[in-house]
Each structure stands twice: as structure tokens, then as C-alpha cells.
Amino acid sequence: MNESAPELVDVTVHGAHTDMRGVRAANVELRPWIRSFPVCQALGQYRIVHVGIQKASAPMRIVRTRQTTTYFLAGGKGRGRVLIDGRWRVCREGYACLLPAHTLNAFEAIPGARWEFCWVCYQRPREQRPFADITTPVMARFDPLPLRAAIQGLIHESSGPSQPALMQQWTDLIHAYVLRFAQPLDQPDQLRMLWERVAANLSGGWSLARLAGEAGYSCEHLRRLCHRQLGRSPMHQVTYLRMRRAAELLAATDFTVEAIANEVGYQNPFVFSNAFTKWIGFRPSEYRRKKLLPAPNGLSRRPVPGEGRRIRMGVRSD
């Protein structure tokens, strides 16, 4: 069902009933809600900005129109909503999602529902490739208990004894659990090889039938497998790969928008522009202008004078 969303602007609303604990890296931007977190030097090794555990209820809402960090969220008790690929999706217990940097990101508590989750936030400098690859799930099943325990261990150690060796071990565990989600080892080789072929030929006329044929599956089996392994339908995965490549070309080349549209499989640049805006949160020209103004040391930059922070999107709620 389509849902016409109001303009999305950068907001941080935690609400009166939010319970949040965490640890932050040294020398990070001290936003008010992480200012009281203890510091752990070991987080910087993996470019982790902060980690934590939160219990939230409405009106808790986070919107980042110029997100410079990658967020990993693992759902605990209750449920909340996360904006993924231009669609609001429910994140409940036993599921996790990875929200990439340099796109429009948002998540919120659902009115009437308590939501518990843990998170790991990574800084991703523009010159560094993400640790997520073409087969990283956007949302998939994930047992949050080991990650939550590691975060609790780090909070305890950082708030009291602060023994460097133990803080390092807790940090290593936290990063390892995120990698377990971001780089799964149980995906069939046929699926990985399929997406590698698609990524190498994004201008191809990909359809569900062609994808299934290339992988050697029936259409229905491919659909079920993609939903389980990636949290997306096969055609949504194709669109994701196209938008990812388009963003790279906009940031690194002087190709026209029309040329980039053709490169990633869109004959009509207006259709491409609309799709890019829905998935990334900016029109292609806006994204290129934003990317050509890098932030110092990978930190959030100040907006350019006259550059708006309002993004209007139509999103679908799952």
C-alpha cells in the first residue's frame, strides 16, 4: 500500500520513555544524546563511532537526510519501523538491518508498541569502500543475544574497570557479529554468482524470468531465497545494484545523468531520476553536488548556503 509521506527533515526525537546506554569512540562529534557515553579507544580500530542498547517508544524518531555513517540495527523485543530502499519496513525481534551511509536513513518506534534494539554505528569515509558487498542483506534474520551481550560487556568495562585488553576483546566480538550479518557464509554460490553477473551487466534487460534462468532456479524459489537471504525481492535487488552503481558514477565521474541512466539500465533519464530519488533520497544532480563537497576527516560537513535539508518522498509501508 502506498503511503504519501510528509517532508522528511533531519530530526532526533527520543521521547520521555527512552532508555539508552552505550559507548562512544574518542574524538567523535559529541551529539547531546551520546555525550554521557563512556569512551572506548578500541572502537576506532574498526571505525565504529558508537554502540548501544535502546528501549524506545513513540514518539522516538531518527531521520538523517545526509547520513555519513552506516547503521546496523538488531531488533529485540517489540517492533519498530525502518526506512529501507524508500519503503517503511517493520523491524521486529529476531531481525536486523544494515542502513548504508550516504543515503536517506530513518527509523522510528511504532505508536503503542515498545521497541528494544541494539545498534552499531560505523563511520565510512568517502574514500573507503563499505564492508557490505552486493550480497549483504538489507534485512534478514539475526539472533541479537550475542551482540547485545557483547555490547553490555563493553558498556560495563568502559564504565568501570576500563581494562584495555578486555575492552579490545568486547570490541572484536561486536564487530565480528556485525560481519556475520554483513558477509554471510551460508548463501548459495549460485545466488552470489547471479548478482555478480548482474552487477557486471546492469544495462541488461533483467527480468524475474531471466534472473531465475541464470541462477538455475524457478521464479518462485528465487523469490523465496532472495527474501530469506537478502530481505529483498529479486527485482528490488537489481534496482539496488543499479542505484549503488549510479551513486558511484555520480560521485566519481563527469558523465551526464542521461549517460549514467543508460549505463545502469534506464533508457528514460526521468524514470531513472525518480527511482534514484526514491532509493537514495536525493535527485542525481543534488547527490553529485553533495558528494563533490567532501567532509573533513570523514565527519559531517556543514550544509552549503542555500542547500535545503528537506526531502519529499512517497514511501510504501510493509
For each residue, the residues with C-beta under 8 A, 3 or more apart:
1: 316 317
2: 314 316
3: 88 314 315 316 317
4: 314
5: 8 312 313 314 315
6:
7: 310 311 312
8: 5 63 65 104 106 281 310 311 312 313
9: 63 65 309 310 311
10: 63 64 65 66 309
11: 61 62 63
12: 31 33 62
13: 59 60 61 62
14: 18 20 33 56 60
15: 18 56 57 58 59 60 109
16:
17: 56 57
18: 14 15 54 55 56 57 60
19: 54 55 56
20: 14 33 52 53 54 55 56
21: 37 52 53 54 155
22: 34 37 50 51 52 53 151 155
23: 37 38 39 40 43 50 51 52 151 154 155 158
24: 28 34 37 38 39 40 43 49 50
25: 28 39 40 41 43 44 48 49 50
26: 39 40 41 44
27: 44
28: 24 25 34 49 50 123
29: 299 300
30: 34 35
31: 12 34 35
32: 35
33: 12 14 20
34: 22 24 28 30 31 37 50
35: 30 31 32
36:
37: 21 22 23 24 34 50 52
38: 23 24 155 158 159 162
39: 23 24 25 26 158
40: 23 24 25 26 43 154 158 167 171
41: 25 26 44 164 167
42: 45 164 167 168 170 171
43: 23 24 25 40 46 48 49 50 51 171
44: 25 26 27 41 47 48
45: 42 168 171
46: 43 122 171 175
47: 44 122 123 124 125 128
48: 25 43 44 51 120 121 122 123 171 174 175
49: 24 25 28 43 69 121 122 123
50: 22 23 24 25 28 34 37 43 121
51: 22 23 43 48 118 119 120 121 151 154 174
52: 20 21 22 23 37 118 119 151 155
53: 20 21 22 116 117 118 119 148 151 152 155
54: 18 19 20 21 116 117 118 119
55: 18 19 20 114 115 116
56: 14 15 17 18 19 20 60 80 109 114 115 116 117
57: 15 17 18 60 109 113 114 115
58: 15 108 109 110 111 112 113
59: 13 15 108 109 111
60: 13 14 15 18 56 57 80 108 109 115
61: 11 13 106 107 108 109
62: 11 12 13 105 106 107 108
63: 8 9 10 11 105 106
64: 10 67 104 105 106
65: 8 9 10 104 281 309 310 311
66: 10 290 300 303 309
67: 64 71 99 101 102 103 104 105
68: 101 102 123 124 295 298 299 300
69: 49 101 121 122 123 124
70: 98 99 100 101 121 122 124 130 132
71: 67 98 99 105 119 120 121 122
72: 96 97 98 99 119 120 121 122 178 181 182
73: 82 91 96 97 99 107 117 118 119
74: 95 96 117 118 119 142 144 147 148 181
75: 78 79 80 91 92 93 94 95 96 115 116 117 144
76: 93 116 117 118 144 148
77: 93 114 115 116
78: 75 92 93 113 114 115 116
79: 75 90 91 92 93 110 113 115
80: 56 60 75 90 91 107 108 109 110 113 115 117
81: 88 89 90 91 107 108 109 110 317
82: 73 88 89 90 91 97 99 106 107 139
83: 86 87 88 89 104 105 106 107 315
84: 87 89 97 99 138 139 231
85: 138 232 236 239 240 279
86: 83 278 279 313 315 316
87: 83 84 315 316 317 318
88: 3 81 82 83 315 316 317 318
89: 81 82 83 84 97 139 318
90: 79 80 81 82 110 318
91: 73 75 79 80 81 82 95 96 97 107 117 139
92: 75 78 79 95
93: 75 76 77 78 79 144
94: 75 141 142 143 144
95: 74 75 91 92 139 140 141 142
96: 72 73 74 75 91 139 140 141 142 144 181
97: 72 73 82 84 89 91 137 138 139 231
98: 70 71 72 132 136 137 138 181 182
99: 67 70 71 72 73 82 84 103 105 107
100: 70 103 105 130 132
101: 67 68 69 70 122 124 130
102: 67 68 124 126 247 280 291
103: 67 99 100 279 280 281
104: 8 64 65 67 83 280 281 282 311 313
105: 62 63 64 67 71 83 99 100
106: 8 61 62 63 64 82 83
107: 61 62 73 80 81 82 83 91 99
108: 58 59 60 61 62 80 81
109: 15 56 57 58 59 60 61 80 81 113 114 115
110: 58 79 80 81 90 113 115
111: 58 59
112: 58
113: 57 58 78 79 80 109 110
114: 55 56 57 77 78 109
115: 55 56 57 60 75 77 78 79 80 109 110
116: 53 54 55 56 75 76 77 78
117: 53 54 56 73 74 75 76 80 91 144
118: 51 52 53 54 73 74 76 144 147 148 151
119: 51 52 53 54 71 72 73 74
120: 48 51 71 72 147 151 174 175 178
121: 48 49 50 51 69 70 71 72
122: 46 47 48 49 69 70 71 72 101 131
123: 28 47 48 49 68 69 298 299
124: 47 68 69 70 101 102 128 130 298
125: 47 128 298
126: 102 251 291 294 295 298
127:
128: 47 124 125
129:
130: 70 100 101 124 133
131: 122 179 182 183
132: 70 98 100 136 182 183
133: 130 136 182 183
134: 195 196 199 241 244
135: 184 187 191 192 195 229 230
136: 98 132 133 181 182 183 184 230
137: 97 98 140 181 182 184 229 230 231
138: 84 85 97 98 230 231 232 240
139: 82 84 89 91 95 96 97 231
140: 95 96 137 181 184 228 229 230 231
141: 94 95 96 228
142: 74 94 95 96 181
143: 94 146
144: 74 75 76 93 94 96 117 118 147 148
145: 148 149
146: 143 149 150 173 177
147: 74 118 120 144 150 151 174 177 178
148: 53 74 76 118 144 145 151 152
149: 145 146 152 153
150: 146 147 153 154 170 173 174 177
151: 22 23 51 52 53 118 120 147 148 154 155 170 174
152: 53 148 149 155 156
153: 149 150 156 157 166 170 173
154: 23 40 51 150 151 157 158 167 170 171 174
155: 21 22 23 38 52 53 151 152 158 159
156: 152 153 159 160
157: 153 154 160 161 162 163 166 167 170
158: 23 38 39 40 154 155 162 167
159: 38 155 156
160: 156 157
161: 157 166
162: 38 157 158 167
163: 157 166 167
164: 41 42 167 168
165: 168 169
166: 153 157 161 163 169 170
167: 40 41 42 154 157 158 162 163 164 170 171
168: 42 45 164 165 171 172
169: 165 166 172 173
170: 42 150 151 153 154 157 166 167 173 174
171: 40 42 43 45 46 48 154 167 168 174 175
172: 168 169 175 176
173: 146 150 153 169 170 176 177
174: 48 51 120 147 150 151 154 170 171 177 178
175: 46 48 120 171 172 178 179
176: 172 173 179 180
177: 146 147 150 173 174 180 181
178: 72 120 147 174 175 181 182
179: 131 175 176 182 183
180: 176 177 183 184
181: 72 74 96 98 136 137 140 142 177 178 184
182: 72 98 131 132 133 136 137 178 179
183: 131 132 133 136 179 180
184: 135 136 137 140 180 181 187 229
185:
186:
187: 135 184 191 192 229
188: 191 192 225
189: 192 193
190: 193 194 215 216 217
191: 135 187 188 194 195 215 225 226 229
192: 135 187 188 189 195 196
193: 189 190 196 197 215
194: 190 191 197 198 211 214 215
195: 134 135 191 192 198 199 237 241
196: 134 192 193 199 200
197: 193 194 200 201 214
198: 194 195 201 202 204 206 211 237 238 241
199: 134 195 196 202 241 245
200: 196 197
201: 197 198 204
202: 198 199 241 242 245 263 264 265
203: 262 263 264 265
204: 198 201 210 265
205: 210 265
206: 198 210 211 235 238 265
207: 210 211 235
208: 211 212 219 222 223 234 235
209: 212 213 219
210: 204 205 206 207 213 214
211: 194 198 206 207 208 214 215 222 234 235 238
212: 208 209 215 217 218 219 221 222 234
213: 209 210 216
214: 194 197 210 211
215: 190 191 193 194 211 212 222
216: 190 213
217: 190 212 221 222 225
218: 212 221 222
219: 208 209 212 222 223
220: 223 224
221: 212 217 218 224 225
222: 208 211 212 215 217 218 219 225 226 234
223: 208 219 220 226 227 233 234
224: 220 221 227 228
225: 188 191 217 221 222 228 229
226: 191 222 223 229 230 232 233 234 237
227: 223 224 230 231 232 233
228: 140 141 224 225
229: 135 137 140 184 187 191 225 226
230: 135 136 137 138 140 226 227 237
231: 84 97 137 138 139 140 227
232: 85 138 226 227 236 237 240
233: 223 226 227 236 237
234: 208 211 212 222 223 226 237 238
235: 206 207 208 211 238 239
236: 85 232 233 239 240
237: 195 198 226 230 232 233 234 240 241
238: 198 206 211 234 235 241 242
239: 85 235 236 242 243 275 279
240: 85 138 232 236 237 243 244 279
241: 134 195 198 199 202 237 238 244 245
242: 202 238 239 245 246 264 265 266 275
243: 239 240 246 247 264 275 276 279 280
244: 134 240 241 247 248
245: 199 202 241 242 248 249 263 264
246: 242 243 249 250 260 261 263 264 272 276 284
247: 102 243 244 250 251 276 280 287 291
248: 244 245 251 252
249: 245 246 252 253 255 260 263 264
250: 246 247 253 257 260 284 287 288 291
251: 126 247 248 287 288 291 292
252: 248 249
253: 249 250 260
254:
255: 249 259 260 263
256: 259 260
257: 250 260 261 269 272 273 284 285
258: 261 262 269
259: 255 256 262 263
260: 246 249 250 253 255 256 257 263 264 272 284
261: 246 257 258 264 266 267 268 269 271 272 273
262: 203 258 259 265 266 267
263: 202 203 245 246 249 255 259 260
264: 202 203 242 243 245 246 249 260 261 272
265: 202 203 204 205 206 242 262
266: 242 261 262 269 271 272 275
267: 261 262 271
268: 261 271 272
269: 257 258 261 266 272 273
270: 273 274
271: 261 266 267 268 274 275
272: 246 257 260 261 264 266 268 269 275 276 284
273: 257 261 269 270 276 277 283 284
274: 270 271 277 278
275: 239 242 243 266 271 272 278 279
276: 243 246 247 272 273 279 280 282 283 284 287
277: 273 274 280 281 282 283 284 313
278: 86 274 275 313 314 315
279: 85 86 103 239 240 243 275 276
280: 102 103 104 243 247 276 277 287
281: 8 65 103 104 277 311 313
282: 104 276 277 286 287 290 311
283: 273 276 277 286 287
284: 246 250 257 260 272 273 276 277 287 288
285: 257 288 289
286: 282 283 289 290
287: 247 250 251 276 280 282 283 284 290 291
288: 250 251 284 285 291 292
289: 285 286 292 293 304 307
290: 66 282 286 287 293 307
291: 102 126 247 250 251 287 288 294
292: 251 288 289
293: 289 290 301 304
294: 126 291 301
295: 68 126 298 299 300 301
296: 299 301
297:
298: 68 123 124 125 126 295
299: 29 68 123 295 296
300: 29 66 68 295
301: 293 294 295 296
302:
303: 66 307 309
304: 289 293 307
305:
306:
307: 289 290 303 304
308:
309: 9 10 65 66 303
310: 7 8 9 65
311: 7 8 9 65 104 281 282
312: 5 7 8
313: 5 8 86 104 277 278 281
314: 2 3 4 5 278
315: 3 5 83 86 87 88 278
316: 1 2 3 86 87 88
317: 1 3 81 87 88
318: 87 88 89 90
